[in-house]
Amino acid sequence: MQLIKNELQIGLEKPVRLLHVTDSHVALVDEHDDARKHELAKRLGSPDKEKYLAEQVAYAEQHCDLLVHTGDLVDFVSHANSAMARNLLQNEAIFFIAGNHDYSQYVGEAWEDDAYRMNSYMQMGYGLGVPMFFNARVVGGVNLVGIDNSYYRFADWQLWRLKKEAEKGLPIVLAFHDPLFEQALYDYHFERLPGEPCTYLVGCDEEHLLRYSEFRAVQQRPDKPTLDMIDYIKSEPLIKLILTGHLHFSFESNVAENLPQFVTGSGFDGVAREITLY
């Protein structure tokens, strides 16, 4: 396991230690899954994915107060993947919010929107027994709030729920799959991957979308609820940290003054981030 360590002062009486894991992309199938899913598993599966996930869970149970998983736990929806996820997420030491692959039937086969997401919800949402769209838990005086933004947008009701969480008056750590736009992260992404058609960030304005392919610009152009959510996140002093993934590399920057955003690399590569909050 490749462990990144961070410390952050947010005004706690006692330290809280989180292990951030993201993008495990487990690709399991069984006899209940069709031939197409078996082909996906053959192409995308690896025993290392399950090995690293087990190591990360074991490390969190021994050394941390909570494991925070910010989505793409699985690579695609299958009977075997949903059974694995359902069993894993019964562990009270794990906090989860969904990523786009957690709803994907066959990986990139369709336009991803709310209707597509709901096709998988009964199996991968309701069926897992954990909140997929908005999740919140208090641990050691920290209000951990997970919000599903896996299709690059937020909804009005999610902003309303976040404001209700802020009424608790506790420091908030946000967890979601897709990172918020930030100039240094945007630049680094194109420097690292110059051939990419986009940066997969939430909240890019029209100027920054100019470098995107038309498909990706349409997919990721922010709507008003998304921009309202980002404005609130940047202005709410109780929000102390953002944890995200999706990009399959690690990066640290600030999306606003005194508001760091930690992008953590791929769990399937054994990457995890231990954050000690004081």
Secondary structure, 3 states (H helix, E strand, C coil): CEEEEEEECCCCCCCEEEEEECCCCECCCCCCCCHHHHHHHHHHCCHHHHHHHHHHHHHHHHHCCEEEECCCCECCCCHHHHHHHHHHCCCCCEEECCCHHHHCCCCCCCCCCHHHHHHHHHHHCHHHCCCCCEEEEEECCEEEEEECCCCCCCCHHHHHHHHHHHCCCCCEEEECCCCECCHHHHHHHHHHCCCCCCCCCECCCHHHHCCCCHHHHHHHCCCHHHHHHHHHHHHCCCEEEEEECCCCCCEEEEEECCEEEEECCCHHHCEEEEEEEC
